[in-house]
Protein backbone atom coordinates (compact mmCIF):
# COMPACT_ATOMS: atom_id res chain seq x y z
CA UNK A 1 0.00 0.00 0.00
CA UNK A 2 1.28 3.45 -0.84
CA UNK A 3 0.34 6.89 0.37
CA UNK A 4 -0.06 9.92 -1.89
CA UNK A 5 -0.88 13.50 -1.06
CA UNK A 6 -3.51 15.46 -2.92
CA UNK A 7 -2.92 19.22 -2.64
CA UNK A 8 -6.42 20.14 -3.75
CA UNK A 9 -7.97 18.31 -0.82
CA UNK A 10 -5.14 18.66 1.69
CA UNK A 11 -5.23 15.12 3.07
CA UNK A 12 -3.27 11.94 2.54
CA UNK A 13 -4.89 9.34 0.31
CA UNK A 14 -4.00 5.83 1.44
CA UNK A 15 -5.26 3.67 -1.43
CA UNK A 16 -6.57 3.66 -4.97
CA UNK A 17 -10.12 3.06 -3.77
CA UNK A 18 -12.74 5.19 -5.47
CA UNK A 19 -14.24 5.92 -2.06
CA UNK A 20 -11.12 7.67 -0.74
CA UNK A 21 -11.09 11.47 -0.83
CA UNK A 22 -9.99 12.80 -4.24
CA UNK A 23 -9.95 9.42 -6.01
CA UNK A 24 -12.96 10.30 -8.14
CA UNK A 25 -10.67 11.88 -10.75
CA UNK A 26 -10.17 8.62 -12.67
CA UNK A 27 -13.94 8.27 -12.94
CA UNK A 28 -14.37 11.86 -14.13
CA UNK A 29 -11.61 11.34 -16.73
CA UNK A 30 -13.73 8.61 -18.31
CA UNK A 31 -16.06 11.30 -19.62
CA UNK A 32 -13.25 12.87 -21.66
CA UNK A 33 -11.95 9.45 -22.68
CA UNK A 34 -15.41 8.39 -23.87
CA UNK A 35 -15.52 11.22 -26.36
CA UNK A 36 -12.00 10.62 -27.59
CA UNK A 37 -12.30 6.84 -27.85
CA UNK A 38 -15.57 6.93 -29.73
CA UNK A 39 -13.71 8.68 -32.53
CA UNK A 40 -10.38 7.55 -33.87
CA UNK A 41 -8.91 4.66 -31.86
CA UNK A 42 -9.87 1.85 -34.28
CA UNK A 43 -7.98 3.39 -37.19
CA UNK A 44 -4.91 4.14 -35.08
CA UNK A 45 -4.77 0.55 -33.84
CA UNK A 46 -4.96 -0.81 -37.39
CA UNK A 47 -2.15 1.49 -38.51
CA UNK A 48 0.04 0.43 -35.59
CA UNK A 49 -0.50 -3.25 -36.44
CA UNK A 50 0.54 -2.66 -40.05
CA UNK A 51 3.67 -0.73 -39.08
CA UNK A 52 4.60 -3.40 -36.53
CA UNK A 53 4.14 -6.24 -39.04
CA UNK A 54 6.19 -4.53 -41.76
CA UNK A 55 9.04 -3.68 -39.39
CA UNK A 56 9.29 -7.21 -38.01
CA UNK A 57 8.94 -8.76 -41.46
CA UNK A 58 12.02 -6.84 -42.59
CA UNK A 59 13.93 -7.87 -39.49
CA UNK A 60 13.07 -11.55 -39.97
CA UNK A 61 13.96 -11.45 -43.68
CA UNK A 62 17.35 -9.86 -42.98
CA UNK A 63 18.02 -11.83 -39.79
CA UNK A 64 19.60 -15.22 -39.22
CA UNK A 65 16.25 -17.06 -39.06
CA UNK A 66 15.62 -20.00 -41.38
CA UNK A 67 13.33 -22.98 -41.76
CA UNK A 68 10.30 -23.34 -39.54
CA UNK A 69 11.26 -20.40 -37.28
CA UNK A 70 11.28 -18.08 -40.29
CA UNK A 71 8.00 -19.50 -41.64
CA UNK A 72 6.30 -19.19 -38.25
CA UNK A 73 7.54 -15.62 -37.81
CA UNK A 74 6.35 -14.66 -41.29
CA UNK A 75 2.96 -16.28 -40.58
CA UNK A 76 2.61 -14.13 -37.45
CA UNK A 77 3.41 -11.00 -39.47
CA UNK A 78 0.93 -11.98 -42.19
CA UNK A 79 -1.73 -12.54 -39.53
CA UNK A 80 -1.03 -9.09 -38.06
CA UNK A 81 -1.40 -7.49 -41.48
CA UNK A 82 -4.64 -9.41 -42.06
CA UNK A 83 -6.03 -8.26 -38.69
CA UNK A 84 -4.99 -4.71 -39.55
CA UNK A 85 -6.87 -4.88 -42.84
CA UNK A 86 -9.87 -6.34 -41.02
CA UNK A 87 -9.83 -3.45 -38.53
CA UNK A 88 -9.72 -0.96 -41.41
CA UNK A 89 -12.65 -2.72 -43.11
CA UNK A 90 -14.67 -2.63 -39.88
CA UNK A 91 -13.81 1.04 -39.47
CA UNK A 92 -14.89 1.75 -43.05
CA UNK A 93 -18.20 -0.03 -42.57
CA UNK A 94 -18.78 1.80 -39.29
CA UNK A 95 -17.98 5.10 -40.98
CA UNK A 96 -20.47 4.34 -43.74
CA UNK A 97 -23.27 2.99 -41.55
CA UNK A 98 -23.06 4.52 -38.12
CA UNK A 99 -20.76 7.51 -38.30
CA UNK A 100 -23.62 10.00 -38.29
CA UNK A 101 -25.22 8.20 -35.33
CA UNK A 102 -21.96 8.37 -33.37
CA UNK A 103 -21.46 12.05 -34.18
CA UNK A 104 -25.05 12.86 -33.18
CA UNK A 105 -24.63 10.91 -29.95
CA UNK A 106 -21.41 12.81 -29.22
CA UNK A 107 -23.18 16.14 -29.79
CA UNK A 108 -25.99 15.12 -27.44
CA UNK A 109 -23.78 13.58 -24.75
CA UNK A 110 -20.79 15.96 -24.68
CA UNK A 111 -21.23 19.72 -24.42
CA UNK A 112 -18.02 21.70 -24.89
CA UNK A 113 -17.21 24.60 -22.59
CA UNK A 114 -15.81 27.98 -23.64
CA UNK A 115 -12.25 27.36 -22.45
CA UNK A 116 -11.64 23.62 -22.69
CA UNK A 117 -13.14 20.32 -21.65
CA UNK A 118 -16.75 19.31 -21.38
CA UNK A 119 -19.60 20.63 -19.26
CA UNK A 120 -20.32 17.06 -18.04
CA UNK A 121 -16.74 16.67 -16.81
CA UNK A 122 -16.90 19.90 -14.81
CA UNK A 123 -20.31 19.03 -13.36
CA UNK A 124 -19.14 15.57 -12.28
CA UNK A 125 -15.93 16.92 -10.74
CA UNK A 126 -17.79 19.68 -8.89
CA UNK A 127 -20.39 17.21 -7.66
CA UNK A 128 -17.79 14.76 -6.37
CA UNK A 129 -15.80 17.54 -4.72
CA UNK A 130 -18.92 18.93 -3.04
CA UNK A 131 -20.01 15.47 -1.86
CA UNK A 132 -16.57 14.68 -0.43
CA UNK A 133 -15.99 18.07 1.23
CA UNK A 134 -17.52 17.20 4.65
CA UNK A 135 -15.75 13.83 4.66
CA UNK A 136 -12.44 15.46 3.68
CA UNK A 137 -12.82 17.97 6.50
CA UNK A 138 -13.50 15.24 9.08
CA UNK A 139 -10.63 13.14 7.70
CA UNK A 140 -8.29 16.11 8.01
CA UNK A 141 -9.37 16.59 11.64
CA UNK A 142 -8.79 12.88 12.37
CA UNK A 143 -5.34 13.02 10.77
CA UNK A 144 -4.44 16.10 12.84
CA UNK A 145 -5.68 14.40 16.03
CA UNK A 146 -3.73 11.25 15.16
CA UNK A 147 -0.57 13.27 14.60
CA UNK A 148 -1.06 15.15 17.89
CA UNK A 149 -1.61 11.84 19.69
CA UNK A 150 1.58 10.31 18.28
CA UNK A 151 3.55 13.44 19.16
CA UNK A 152 2.19 13.37 22.71
CA UNK A 153 3.10 9.66 23.02
CA UNK A 154 6.65 10.37 21.85
CA UNK A 155 6.98 13.24 24.31
CA UNK A 156 5.67 11.02 27.11
CA UNK A 157 8.20 8.30 26.32
CA UNK A 158 11.00 10.87 26.25
CA UNK A 159 9.83 12.32 29.58
CA UNK A 160 9.72 8.88 31.21
CA UNK A 161 13.21 7.88 30.02
N, C-alpha and C positions, 0 to 999 in steps of 0.2 A: 504494500500500500504506500502511496506517495502523497505528499501534501503540497498543494499549490496555493498561491495567494492571489486573490482577485481584487485589484485596486478599486474597481467600481463599487464593490460591495463592502470591502474593508474587513473581510473575515477570511480565515483559512478554510479551504475546501479540502476535505479529507478523502474523497473518492470521486470516481467518475459517475456516480449515481445521478440520474436525472433529478432526484428529489433534493439533492444538496443545493445550497444557495449558489446561484450563478451558473449552474450547469444546464440551464435551459437553452444556452446559446447554440448548441449543436442542433437542437430541435428547431429553433428559429431559422438556422441556416438552411434547413431543408426546403424552406419556401423559395429561397433564391436558387437552390440547386434544382428544384422541380422545374422552374422556368428554363434554366440553362439546359438541363438534360432532355427536356422534351423537344429540343431543337436539333442539335448537330452531332450528338455523340455517336450515332450509328455510322455515319460516314467517316468520321475520324478513326474509329476502330477498324473499319475495313481498309483504310489507307495504311494504317500502322501494320496490319497483317501483311499487306502486299510488300511494303518496304522491308519488313523482317524476312519474309520468304526470299525475296530477291538477294538480299545481303548474304543470307546463309547459304543460298544456292551457289553463289560465287565462291564463297569460302570453301564449300565442300568440293566444288569442281577443281579449284586450285590446290586444295590440301592433299595430304598423303592418304586419304581414304580410298579404298578400293573394295570390290566385291560386294558382299551383302550389306556391309556397313554403309557404303556409298549409296546403294539402291534404297536402303531404308531411310537414309537421310534425305535423299531426293524425293521419296514418297511423302515424307513429312512436309517438305517445302511445297510440293504440289497440292497437298491437302490444305495447307494454309492459304495458298493462292485461290483454291476452289472456294473455301469458306469466305474469303475476302470478296470474291465475285458474288457469292450468294448474299452476303450482307449488302452489297451495292444494289443487287436486284430487289431485295426486300425494301431497301430505302427508296428506290425508284418507284416501286408499287405503292409504298406508303405516301410518297410525295404526290403521286397521281390521284390516289383514292381519298386519302384522309388528311392531306396537308391543310386544306381550308378548315376542316373541323378542328385540328390541333391549334391553328392560329386563332380561330374564334374562341376556343376554350382558353387559350392564353390571355386573350384580351379581356375575357370575362373574369378570369381567376386572378390575374396579376395587374394591379393598377400602379403605374409608375408615379413616383413623387417628382417634385420639381428638381431637387438636387441630385439624388441618386437612390437606388434601391426601390423597394416596393412598399406600398402603403400597408399591405398585409404583414410584411416583415416588421415594420415599425409598430404596428398595433399589437402583434404577438409579443414582441420584446417588451413594450411598455406594460402590457398586461401581466406578463411573468414577473417583471421587476416590481410592479405594484403588489402583486399577490405575495411575493417573497419578502417584501420590506419589513413587515412586523416580525417574521421569523428571523430575518437577518439581524434585526435589532436585538432580539432576545438572545440569539446565538452569540452576538458580540459581547453582550453582558455576561453570559456564561463563561466565555473565553477569558474575559477580564477577571472574573471571580476566580476562575481556575488558576490563572497566572498569579493572582494575589495570594491564593491559598498555598501554592507551591513556594512562593517567595517567603511567606510566613513560616512554612515548615523548614525551609533551609536556614532561616534566621534562628529558629528555635533550636535546631541541631547544633548550629555554631555556638549559641549561647550556652547550651548544656555542656559541650566539650571544651 
